[in-house]
Amino acid sequence: MNLRPRHREDPELNLISLIDVLLVLLIFFMVSTTFQQEGRVKIHLPQASDLPVPRGSQEPLVITVTAEGSYRLNERTLISSSPEVLRAALMKQAGAERGPITIRADARATHQAVVTAMDVAGRLGFVELNIATMHEEAAP
């Protein structure tokens, strides 16, 4: 009879592969989870009446862009369709006051002509820009 204890090896767990799998799962969940933004402040905006704000005494300037790409300022045709002529006419007409501007563009006018008019007005300091449109009429 052999009473000597047998030399047993303790079972060993390989944790390296387990840690790799857990890190992959952690990265997957971090990337795919949407976080709620708790830091946003909830505010209640004050109420105001719907009455229109009174404007200055000056009428709004109206830039009309024709289908050919020429410009008109307050129904006066400009001598050229260049941005410099439009800029000079706007400066002369507006003076020091930078009130609202309305752009009326023909539906067949090029996009570039409308953007040029907007760019010229923006560079002169006009910040209130309106674009005139028409409501579609119901088909009979």
C-alpha positions in Angstrom: 0.0 0.0 0.0 1.3 3.4 -1.0 0.5 6.0 1.6 2.5 8.7 0.1 0.3 11.5 -1.2 0.3 11.8 -4.9 1.7 14.9 -6.4 -1.3 16.7 -7.8 -1.2 19.7 -10.0 -3.6 22.4 -9.1 -5.9 23.3 -11.9 -5.0 26.5 -13.6 -7.3 29.0 -15.3 -5.9 30.9 -18.2 -7.3 34.4 -17.5 -5.6 36.1 -20.5 -8.1 34.9 -23.1 -11.0 35.7 -20.7 -9.7 39.3 -20.2 -9.4 39.7 -24.0 -13.0 38.7 -24.5 -14.2 41.0 -21.8 -12.3 43.9 -23.2 -13.8 43.3 -26.7 -17.3 43.2 -25.2 -16.7 46.3 -23.2 -15.5 48.2 -26.3 -18.5 46.9 -28.3 -21.0 48.2 -25.6 -19.2 51.5 -25.3 -19.3 52.1 -29.0 -22.9 51.0 -29.5 -24.5 52.6 -26.5 -26.1 56.0 -26.8 -25.6 58.1 -23.7 -28.2 60.4 -22.4 -26.9 63.9 -22.0 -27.7 64.8 -18.4 -25.8 68.1 -18.6 -28.3 70.0 -20.7 -30.2 72.7 -18.8 -33.9 72.7 -19.3 -35.2 76.2 -19.5 -38.7 77.7 -20.0 -38.6 80.5 -22.6 -40.6 83.7 -21.9 -43.7 84.4 -23.9 -44.1 87.4 -26.1 -47.0 88.8 -28.1 -47.5 88.1 -31.8 -47.7 91.8 -32.6 -45.3 92.9 -35.3 -42.3 94.9 -34.2 -42.5 98.5 -35.5 -39.9 99.3 -38.2 -38.0 102.4 -38.9 -39.3 105.1 -41.2 -37.3 103.7 -44.1 -39.1 101.2 -46.4 -37.3 97.9 -46.9 -35.1 97.7 -49.9 -36.2 95.3 -52.6 -33.6 93.6 -54.9 -35.3 92.0 -57.9 -33.3 89.4 -59.8 -34.7 88.9 -63.4 -34.6 85.7 -65.4 -31.7 87.0 -67.4 -29.7 87.7 -64.2 -29.9 91.5 -64.1 -30.7 93.3 -60.9 -33.2 96.0 -60.1 -33.2 98.0 -56.8 -36.6 99.3 -55.7 -37.9 98.7 -59.3 -35.1 100.8 -60.8 -33.0 98.8 -63.3 -29.3 98.9 -62.7 -26.9 99.7 -65.6 -25.0 96.5 -65.2 -25.5 93.1 -63.6 -22.1 93.2 -61.9 -21.8 92.9 -58.1 -19.9 96.1 -57.9 -22.8 98.1 -59.5 -25.3 96.4 -57.1 -23.1 97.2 -54.1 -22.8 100.9 -55.1 -26.5 101.2 -55.6 -27.3 99.6 -52.3 -24.8 101.9 -50.5 -26.4 104.9 -52.2 -30.0 103.9 -51.5 -29.5 102.7 -47.9 -27.1 105.3 -46.6 -26.0 104.6 -43.1 -29.2 102.6 -42.1 -29.0 98.9 -42.5 -32.7 97.9 -42.6 -34.3 94.8 -44.0 -33.8 93.7 -47.6 -36.2 91.6 -49.6 -34.9 89.6 -52.6 -37.5 88.9 -55.3 -36.0 86.5 -57.8 -37.6 85.2 -60.9 -38.1 81.4 -60.8 -36.0 81.0 -63.9 -33.1 83.2 -62.4 -29.9 81.4 -61.8 -28.9 80.4 -58.4 -25.6 82.2 -58.7 -27.4 85.5 -59.4 -29.5 85.2 -56.2 -26.5 84.1 -54.1 -24.5 87.1 -55.5 -27.2 89.5 -54.4 -27.3 87.9 -50.9 -23.5 88.0 -50.7 -23.3 91.7 -51.6 -26.0 92.6 -49.1 -24.3 90.6 -46.4 -20.9 92.2 -47.0 -22.5 95.6 -46.6 -23.8 94.7 -43.2 -27.5 94.0 -43.9 -28.5 91.3 -41.5 -32.2 91.0 -42.1 -32.7 89.3 -45.4 -36.1 88.2 -46.7 -36.8 86.1 -49.8 -40.1 86.8 -51.5 -42.2 83.8 -52.6 -45.7 83.1 -53.9 -48.2 80.6 -52.6 -49.0 77.8 -55.0 -52.4 78.1 -56.4 -54.6 75.1 -56.1 -55.1 73.2 -59.4 -58.7 73.2 -60.6 
